[in-house]
Amino acid sequence: MKDINSPKNLYFDVHVFCCINERAAGHPRGSCSLRGSIALQEYMKARAKDLKSNIRLRINKSGCLDRCELGPVMVIYPEGIWYHYDDENDIDEILESHIAKGVLVDRLLIDSKQRTLPPRKSQRLCLKVSAVEEFAHDICRYELTSADGADLPVFEPGAHIDLFTGQGLRRSYSLAGDSRDRKKYVLGVRREKPSRGGSDWLIDQLSVGDSVEASSPANNFPVDWSASHHLLIAGGIGITPMMAMGHEMHQRGASFHLYFCAPDEAHAPFLDEIKSIFDDRHTLHFDNGDPTQGIPLTSLLSQQEGNAHVYVCGPPGLVTAVRESSAHWTEGATHWEQFVPALESVAKKNDAFEIVLSRQNLKLTVGEDETILQAIRKAGVEIESSCEDGLCGCCRVKILGGVPEHRDLVLTDLEKSDNQEIMICISRAKAGETLILDL
């Protein structure tokens, strides 16, 4: 009798099946295709050609493998090994480790009885405070280095990191330094009044030599390098992401100009550093606390020159004014970030609605007086968050079905109209709606 498991009977040494099953939007189980498996299977097939190996390898599309809550999934034969994967980095690791070397990728393995994925934990960096410089009006500049002296993860201008404070809080701060400097991160922090705990802890407790945990860099405020000119508009501590942008724009030889507004010179943080970064490509506006005496936005933004883009970071009033003054610019040419939520002149009405956590096979009601995030945590499901004001993007979740009511300041207008993601700390849905979440 022949041994069917003998290598001589295998047409392929390694045979991979990637589920690309599609279901209608709104199905409570979701599907691998809705979670990106089609593009990832195509990527895996293309990358496999780069493997320098004599392995007879085949990477096929598959119909439903009935492990939707764990998707996207693949199964690799002849061993029958199952993997969950999220992105191209996961695909690369499976190819380079399992397929090329025969070494399992433990962090992506799923076993035969598994029905849910473990809570997703973001990577944390161990950093050390290498320098602190105090400025007037409760502003400090921090330099953070890797605790072991290694290079820090790369970041793009506009990015931020989250610091985990000694009070159990998680707070976001823009990276202000040169993105090409892998040895340190630079932060500028102003004590918020009233503080929610983050800025008080940093300014009162963090000193040179102290250790602090941080997230990897994330970017909700990226530069569009296709622009012909970059107008940077900052107010107060909103200058911090612009400093990183200025470093990179200068090194790329890009066309740019900074307009920086503060009440007076004493309230303008990091002024010497700003002058060094931007040289003659900056204009200062001191308005003595009167916004009408600040940057003349109406005239400055009256015309969009070529493919110019404008970036604004600062108080809610400044961000709103720039967005309104540039509303006639081409779609996607205005970029903004603000650190505190705007005060609502009229309170928005909250309705109760339903959510389905597709990976948990769990349906929940979100009450009028609670957020999606609170309802999920009340059900015992772990999920990370930071600002909980719709500003940082930490609680971004993919939507598999339903129509949300977006209230965040992270997604662009185009992203909101696409309804592919939601910030569950603040955004909601109307009464009678059911949101299918990729959780």
N, C-alpha and C positions, 0 to 999 in steps of 0.2 A: 504493500500500500504506500502511495506517495505521501511524503510530508508536505502538506500544503503551505507550511510556514517556511519552507526552505527558500533561501535567497534565489535559488535557481528558478523558482516558480513565480518570482515577482517581476512583473513587467517594468515597474518603477521601484527604485530603491526607497524613495520617499514620495508619498502621495498626500497632498494637502487639499482639504475641502473647506472652503470659506463660505459660510452661510450669507446669502444675499437676498433672503426672502423679503418680499414686500407685503405690507398690509395697508389697508385704507387708513388714512389719518384719523386719529381718534380711537383706534382699537386699544383697549386697556393694556394689552401685553406689549404694545409697540412692536418693533421688528428690527432685525439686524441692519436692514437697508436704511431705515430711518436714523440709525445711529452711525451711519457713515461707512458701512461695510463694502458697498460697491466700489467706491474710490479706493479704499484700502486694499481690496483684493487686486485691483488693477495695479496699484503701486507695488504690491508684493510680487506679482507676476513679472513686472518690469525689473525690479531690483534683483530677483532671483537670477536673471541673466548675467548679473555682475559677479556672481559667486564663482570663484576660481576653484572648481571642484569637478571631479568625474562622476559625481552622484547623478543618477538618473532621476530627475525631479519633475513632478507635475503639480501645478497649482490650479485647481478647478473651482469654479463657482458651484454652489450647492443650493438646493431648495431648503425649506425649513428643517432645521435640525432639532427643533422642539426644545431649545434652551434659551428662549427669547429673553427671559429676565437677566441672563448673564451676558447678553450680546454686546458687541459683535463677538461671535465665536468661530473657531476653526477646530477641525480634528485632523490629526496627522497620523497616517498609517505608514508602516505596518503595526506600530505600537498601539495605536488608538489613543494617543495623547490629546487632551483637550486644552485649548487656551482661550482666555478672554483677552481682548486687545482694544485699545482706544485710539491709537494714533500711529503715525509712521515710525516713531521711535520704538514702539512695541514691535512692529513688524520687523524692523532692522535687527532687533535683539533676538527674535525668534529665528530669523534667517542665519545670523552670524553665530548663534550659540547652538540651538537645537539642530538645525539642518546641516550647517557646515561642520560642527564639532561634535554633535551628538550629546550635548550637555543641556539638560532641561532648564527652562527659564522658570524658576520656582515661583516668582512673584506673580506670574500670569497664569499658572496652572489652575484648572478647575477639576474637581473630582467627580466621580460618577453620581454621587448623591447630593451634590451641592445645588441649592436652589436660589441662593442670593449671594451677591458680592459683599465682601466686608466693607465697612465704612471707609470712604476714601480719605486718606490723610495726606495733606500737602507736605512737601519736603520742607524741613526746617534747617536753617543755617545757624551755626554757632559763631557768633561774631564777638569782637572785643572792641571796646571804645579806646581809640588811639589818640584822639584829640577832642577837646571841647573848647569852643570860643564863645564867650558871652557878649551879647550886644544889648543895647538899651531896649526898654519896653518889652522885657520878658521874651527875648528871642535868643536862641542858641544855635550854633553851628556844630555839628558832630561829624567826626570821621570814624568810620567803622571798618575794621579789617577782619580777615578770617582768623579764627582762634588758633589755627595751626599754621598760619602764614601762607597758606596755599592761595592760588588765584581765586578770585570771586567769580560767581556765575556772570556771564555777559548780560548786558541790558541795553535796550534801545532808548534814546532820549524820549522823555515823557513818561517813563516807567516809574513805578513805586515799589517799595517793599512794605510788608506789614511787620511791626515789632510786637512781640508778645511781652507784655509788661508783668511786673511782679504782682500785680493785682488781678491777674487772670484775664486781662483785656487784650484785645488784638486791634491795633490801630495802624492806619496806612500813612506813609510819608513819602513824598516825591524824592527821587534821586536827583541831586543837584550837580553832581560832579561830572567829570569827563568820562563818557561811556567807554573810552578806549583804555582807561586806567583800571586794570584788573586787580589792583592791590587795595583799593579802598572804595567805600561808598561814602558819599557826602550827603548829609541831611540838613535841612533848615527847619527848625521847630519854633513856633510861637505858642505861648501859653494861651489857650482858649479861655474866654471869660463869658459864661461859666465853663469850666473844663469838665469833660465827661470822664476824666481820670487819666487819659493817656498823656497829654502834654504836661500835666502836673507831675506825673510820675517821672517822666523823662527829665524835666528841668530840675526837679527837686532831688531826685535819687540817683541819676545816672552820672557817673564820673569816669575819668580816665582810668583804664585798667579793668573796669567792670565788664562782665560778660552779659550778652543779651541774645535771645533767640529771634530769628527773623524768617520770613517766608522768602522764597525765591522771587526775583523781580517779575512783575506783571505790568502790562501796559494797556491802559484804557485811553491813552492820549498820544497816539503815535504821530510822527511826522510823515506827511505825504511827500516823498522825495521827488515825485513827478511834477510838483509845483514849480512855476517859473520864478516865483518870489514868495518869501515867507514874512508875513507881518505878525510879530509877537506882541501881545498886549497883556500886561501883568499888573495886578494891584496888590500891594503889600507882600505877604508871605507867598502869594501866588507866583512870585518870581522864581521859585525853586526849580520847577521843571523847565522853565525857559533857559536857565543857566546851562543845563545839560544840552538843550537844543542848540544854544549858542556855540558851545564847544564844538559840537559835531558839524554844524553848518559852516563854521569857520574853517575846519579841517577839510571839508568837502569843497570849499570854494563856492558855496551856495550864495544866492542873493537873499539878504534878510535885513530886517530892521526891528529893533525893540522899542516899544513905547511902555514906559514904566511909570506908574502913578502911586504916590504915597501922600499922606497929609503934609509932611515936610521932610527935610533931609534927615532929621533925627529918627524919623519913623521909617526910613527907607533901608531895609536890611541888606547887608552884604554889598553896599554901594561901591566900595573899592574893587571888590571882586567882579562886580557887574561891569564896571568901566574897563577892567582888564580884559574880560571876555569879549565884550562887544565893541570896544574901541570907539570909533566915530560912528558906529552903526546903532546908536541908541539915542532916545530922546526922553528926558526926565520931565515929569509933570508933578508939581507939588500944589495940591488943591486946598490946603488948610482945612481939610475935612468937608469941603463943599464939592460934591460930585459935579456940579455945573461948571466948576472951574478946572476940571480935570482934562483928560484926553478928549480932543474934539472929534468924537467918533463919527458924527454925521458927515462931516466933510472928509475925514480920513477914509471912510468906507463908502463914500458916495459912488465910486466907480471901481470895478474890479479890473485891474490892469492885467491883461493876458490871462494866464492860468495861475494867478496869485491865490494863495491860501492865507487865512487868518487863524491864529491860535490865541485863545484867551484863557487865563487862569486868575482867579481872584474872588472877591466877594460876590454873592449872588446878584447884586445890582449891576455890577460891571459886566458879568457874564451875560445877563439878560440884555443889557444895552447893546453889547457887541452883536449878539445874535439877531436882535431886531434891526440894527443898522446895516447888517450884511445879509438880510433876508433875501435880497434881490440877486445875490451872488449865485453862481452855479451850485447845484446840489453837491454836497460833500466838501465844499471849499471852506466851511467854517468848522473849527474844532474847538471844543471847550472842556474845561474841567474846573470844578469848584469843590472846596473842602468842607463847606457847611451847607445844609439844605436851606432853600429859600422859605421865607415865611409865607404861608398861604393866606391870601386875602379872604378867601371863602373856603371853608372846610369842605373837602370832598366827601361825598356820601359813600359809605361802605355797605355793600350787600354781602349776604352769606352766599356761598357757592361751594361746589364740590371739586375735589382734586383726586386724581388716581396716581399713586406711586407705582409706576409700571413694573419696576424691578422687585417690588415687595408684594405685588398682588393685593394692594391695600387701598381702599377708598375712604376718604376723610371729608368731613364738612369743615370749612373755614368760616368761623362765625364773623359777625359784623365787627366785633371788638377785638379781633386777633388777626395776626398776619399769617401768611402761608408758612413762614418759618416757624412761628410759634405752634401752629397746629401740627406740623410734622414732628417737632421736638416733643410735644405733648403725647404723641403716639409712640414715643420711645425710639425714634429714628435719629441717629447722630448725623449732624451736618454742620460744616464750618461756616462762620460768618464773622464780620468785622464791624463795619460802621453801623449797619442796620438802618441806614438812612437812604439807601439807593445811590451811594456815591462811589463806592470802591470796587464793586464787581465781584467781591469774594463769594457771594451766594448765587452766582449765575448758574442757572439750570436750563437744560435743553427742554423745549416743549415738543411733545409728540402729537398733540391734538388739543383742540379748543382755542378760544380767542381770549387773550389776556387784556387787561387794562394796565398799560405801562405807566408807571409813576416815577421811574428812576431817572438819574442824570448820567448814566453810563452808556446806554445804547444810543446810537445815532438814530435820526428820524427814519432812515432807510431800514436799519435793523429792527426798529419797532414795527414798521409796516410789514416786514417779513415774518414776524411772530415765530422766530426760531428759538429764542431764548427769553428768559424772564429773571428778574432780580426778586427772589422770593421774600426778601425782607420788607418790601414796600409795595410791590405791584400786586394786582388782584385780578378779579374777574367780576362780571356782572351777575346778578341773580339769575339762576337757571343754567348757568354755564358750568361745564365740567372741563377742567384742565388736566391733560395727561402729561405727567412730568417724568423725565428720565431719571428717576430715583428708585 
